Amino acid sequence: MRVEAYNQVQQIYQTKKTNKAQQTGSVQQADKLQISSFGKEFHAARAAVAGVPDIREDLTAPIKARIQNGTYGVDNAAFAEKLLSRFDEVI
């Protein structure tokens, strides 16, 4: 590679850095952020959901206890019927 060629290319693409505020003489303004009402509502809903536990222990604790005791049973016929009815809803 020729060093002279690299220097020539570099000179072509050399730019002078200028500050636009200095060129125009205007006062710089700070950026502003505005959140829409939908964004505020979304943030509030997200915060409310974050405060709720993923598992409802009041519903799952009795079932867990029955499973551990061996007293929890599933009616096979009722389960099959619910499964088929859900399948029919999908189709």
C-alpha positions in Angstrom: 0.0 0.0 0.0 1.3 3.4 -0.9 1.3 5.9 2.0 1.0 8.9 -0.3 -2.3 7.6 -1.7 -3.7 7.2 1.9 -2.7 10.7 2.8 -4.3 12.1 -0.4 -7.6 10.3 0.4 -7.5 11.5 4.0 -7.0 15.1 2.9 -10.1 14.8 0.7 -12.3 13.7 3.6 -10.9 16.0 6.2 -13.6 18.2 7.6 -13.5 21.1 9.9 -15.6 20.7 13.0 -17.8 23.7 13.6 -20.2 24.5 16.3 -23.6 25.5 14.8 -24.4 27.6 17.8 -21.2 29.7 17.2 -22.1 30.1 13.5 -25.6 31.4 14.0 -25.0 33.2 17.2 -28.2 31.7 18.6 -28.8 30.5 22.2 -28.8 26.8 22.6 -32.0 25.3 24.0 -32.2 22.3 26.2 -34.0 19.2 24.9 -37.5 18.6 26.3 -39.3 15.4 26.9 -43.1 15.2 27.0 -44.9 12.0 27.9 -48.4 11.5 26.4 -51.4 10.7 28.6 -51.4 7.2 27.1 -47.7 6.8 28.2 -48.6 8.0 31.7 -51.5 5.5 31.9 -49.3 2.7 30.6 -46.7 3.5 33.2 -49.2 3.5 36.0 -50.7 0.2 34.8 -47.2 -1.4 34.5 -46.4 -0.3 38.1 -49.6 -1.8 39.4 -49.0 -5.1 37.7 -45.4 -5.1 39.0 -46.7 -5.0 42.5 -48.9 -8.1 42.2 -47.3 -11.5 42.8 -47.1 -13.9 39.8 -48.7 -16.8 41.8 -51.8 -16.4 43.8 -50.8 -18.3 46.9 -54.4 -18.1 48.4 -55.6 -20.4 45.5 -52.6 -22.6 45.1 -51.8 -23.4 48.7 -54.9 -25.6 49.4 -54.3 -27.6 46.1 -50.6 -28.1 47.0 -51.6 -29.4 50.4 -54.1 -31.8 48.9 -51.5 -33.1 46.4 -48.9 -33.6 49.2 -51.5 -35.4 51.3 -52.6 -37.6 48.4 -56.2 -36.5 48.6 -56.2 -34.5 45.3 -57.9 -36.4 42.5 -59.0 -35.6 39.0 -62.1 -37.0 37.4 -60.9 -38.3 34.1 -64.2 -38.1 32.4 -64.7 -34.5 33.4 -61.2 -33.6 32.3 -61.7 -35.3 28.9 -65.0 -33.5 28.4 -63.4 -30.1 29.2 -60.5 -30.8 26.9 -62.7 -31.7 24.0 -65.0 -28.7 24.5 -61.9 -26.4 24.5 -60.7 -28.1 21.4 -64.0 -27.5 19.7 -63.8 -23.8 20.7 -60.4 -23.5 18.9 -61.6 -25.0 15.7 
